[in-house]
Structures are given as structure tokens and as C-alpha cells.
Amino acid sequence: MPLLEISDLKKSFLSPEGLKHAVIDVPEFSLAEKAQAALSGESGLGKTTFLHLIAGILKPDAGSIKLGGREVSGLSESERDRLRANSVGYIFQTFNLLPGFTCLENVLLGMSFGPGADRALAVALLKRVGLSDRLKHYPRQLSTGQQQRVAVARALANRPRLVLADEPTGNLDRAHAREALRLIRETCRESGAALLLVSHDEEVLGAFEKVQDLGEINTAS
């Protein structure tokens, strides 16, 4: 059974004029346990919305999302929050680090929403991503690449079964983008997590054996 199964997934938003605008209409999509796949597509195709639906940040209008055989789409907001905290790691393009907390505290805080804070694991993850000497640094004291590394550590902190990455190299220069992608893929493999990454960068997409164009599977685009 696939780790992620999606069928007849639909999501619409209202325009400022009050008109209903279909953003997501995906008849079928799946991802196997521990698989690594990429979704391509330019801005406006609904890539972020698609990931938000999978993560349970947004609730679909219709359709089914199953993660590990459990139906996600019908859960309440609090139930989706718990499922996301325990089973899904999310790497945002803008990192979403809390500026008033250190690197270590950002990871520990992410853990607190799941099984609970584990300082030894948080330190080990930050060491794994090359930040053992930056544990007490705040995001403003880090380079963009280092902030990305904190985001990767936080996404893996609760040992998720699925990691979602939304344009994770979009704010990095070419050299740091390659390093970030290598780090994300390696840490996912080491932890046994599946990875679904969305990007419009051809070099990033070229690193994956499985690439699907969201415009082809999303009939709303």
C-alpha cells in the first residue's frame, strides 16, 4: 500500500469579486514508502496549495487524502494538526524560523508539537546538518544557507514518514541550492522518510528519477 494516496482531490478559493476559482483538481496521485519524487510547475499552478492539503494545513472541498492508510481529509483541524506534528515534516521556502528563538530552540519547539522535545536528538540533527557550532545562534545571525539547514533539521525532528519541501532552494544561490538538495535527500534517506518536493528549477528536478508535472495531474490548472 502506498504511503500517500490521493483521489478526486478538489480545492477552490473565492476571488475578491466573490467568484469561485478552482485551484486543485487532482484525480489521482500516490507516493510509496521512502520514495523520493518531485513535482514541477511554474507559479500559479497550485503547488503550495497541493502540499498544504497533503499536510492538513488546508482542508479540501472534496476528495480523499490517505497517509499511511489513514484518511486525512475528513479529520478536524486539531486532528490534522496532531497528524502533521507526528507524521509530516514540512520544509518551507521561506524557512518559517521563529526569530526570537535559537537554532536549538526552533527544533525543540517543533518537537513539542509531536512526541515531545528531545534535546539529544535535536542536537544530533543540527550536528548532522553542520550546525553543531550554531546551536545558540538566532536566525538573524545565520546565513540563508544555514537557516535552510535549521529548517531541514526541524522538519525531521519528529521522525516523520513524509517530508514535504516547497521550493526549498528558491532563496539560495546555485552552489547552496545543490548542497541543500543533497542534504534534504540524504537526511530523508537516513531517516527512512519519503520526500515530495515541488520546484520549477530544472537543475533541482533533474536530480530526481521520478518527476511529475503538476499541470498534467491537476486538471484545474
N, C-alpha and C positions, 0 to 999 in steps of 0.2 A: 504494500500500500504506500503511495507517495506521502511524503511529509506534508506537502501543501497541495490541496485540491480546490480548484475554483470552478464554479459552473454558473452560467447565466447571471453574472455579476453586473449590477447596474447602479450608477450614481449620477444624480443630476443636481444642479445648483440653480438658484434663481438669479437672473440678471438684474442690474439696477432698475430696469424697466418692468421687472416682475415677470419676465418670460422664463420658462423652464429650459435650461440648457443641459443637454446630456453630455457628460464628461467621460464616463466609463460605461462600456457595454462589452463585456468580455464573456463570450460563450463558454470558453474552456481554457484552463491553464493549470499546469501541475509542476511540481518540483520534488525530486527524490531526496531521501535522507542523505545528508552530507554532500549533496551535489552543489556545484558552483555554476551559476548561469547569469547572463547579462541581458538586460532589456535596452534596446536602442530607441532613439526617437528624439526629435527636436522639441523645443519648448512648446507648451500648449497642447501636448498630446495626452496629458493626464498621468504622467509618470509618478509624480509625487502623490497625487490622489490615489493611484493604484496601490502604492506602498502603504499609505495611511489606512486604506481599507484593510489590507492584509494584517497590519499591526493592530488594528482595532481602535486606532485614533479616530477614524470616521466610521459611521455605521452605514452600510449600503441601503439603497432603496429596495433592492430585491436581489435574489441570488444566494449562492452558498459559498462560504469560505470554510474549509476544514483544515485545521492544523493538527497534525498527529492524530487524525481521525475525529477530533472534537470540532463541532460546529461553532464557529466564532461569530458569525453574522447575527445570530439570534440572542447573544449574550447582552446583559445590561452593561451600562458604561463601567460600573465598578468591577464587574466580572471580566470585562475586556481589559481593564487596567491590570488586574491581577494576572491574567493570562500573558499579557505583554511583558510584565515585570519578570515572570518566571520562564518564559519560553522564547521571547523575541528580543534580539539586540538591534538597535537602530543607530546607524551612523549618518548623521545629518550633514548636508553640505556646509552649513554654517556652524557646525560642531555643537552649538547649544550648550556650551560650558557655562557654569554659573560663575560670574566674575568675582564674587565675594568669597569663593572657596578655593582652596589649594587643589593641585592636581590630585593628591591622595583623597582629599575630601570629596571632590567631584565623583570619583569612582566609588567611594564608600557610600555616598548619598544614593547613587544609582542602585547599589546593592540593597539599601534599606527598604526599597520598594518590592524586593523579591524575597529570597530566603532569609536575608539578614546580612548585615555588614560583616565582612571577614577581612580584617586588616592584613593578615598574612597573604591572602590571595590577591588583594588589591595591590600590595607592594610587589608581589611576584609578577603581576600583569604589567605594571608600569616598568618594572625592570625588563620584562620581555620586549617591550616596545622602545627600550633605550632611554628611559627617563628615571633611572634609579637615583640620579643626582638632582632631580627636579621635583621631588615629592612635595616639598613645601612651597613651591613656586605657584603664583597665581597666573591665570590665563594671560593677563596683560604682560607678564614677564616672560612669556614664551613666544617663539616664532610661530608662524602659521603652521608649519610642518609639525612642530612639537604639539600644538593644540590638537591637530588631527590625530596624533598618537594617543593623547589622553582620551579622545573620543572613541578610538578603537578599543582601548583598554576598558572603558566604561561599558561599551556595547557587549563585551564578552564577560563582564564581571559576574553575571548570574548564570553562566554556563548555558546560554540559550541554545535551542535546537535549530533556530533560524536567525540569521543575521541579514538585515535589510540595509542597503547602502544607497543613499540618494545623492548622485553626482558627487561622490566623496573626494574626487580630485579636482573639482571645479574651481577651488580657490588656491590651487597650488601651481607652481611653475612646473615645467616639464620634468625636471630631474626629481623634484619632490613628489610629483604625481606618480612616477614609476615606483618610487620607494614606498609610497603609501599603499599603492595597489598590491605590491609584493607582500607588504606587511599584513594587510587585511586578509589576503588569500591564505598566507601561511598560518596565521593565528586561527583562522576558521578551520583549516585542516587539522591543526594540532588539537583543537578543542572538540572536533567532531561535529561542528555546526555547518548546516547548509548555508549557502550565500546566494542572495539575489541582489544584484547591483544594477542600477539604472544609470545610463550615461549617454551623451551624444558624442563623446570623444572617440574617434576611430582607433587611436592607439590603445586606449583602455579596452575597448570592445574586442580588439584583435588579440588580446591576451586570453580570451575565453573560447573554449571549444563550442559551447552552446550559447548562441546569441539569437534572440528573437526581436523582431521589430514590433514595438507596441502598437504602431499604426496598423499592423496587419492583424493583430489579435483583438484590438479594441475597435469594434465597429462604430463606436461613437465618434472616433477621430476623423 
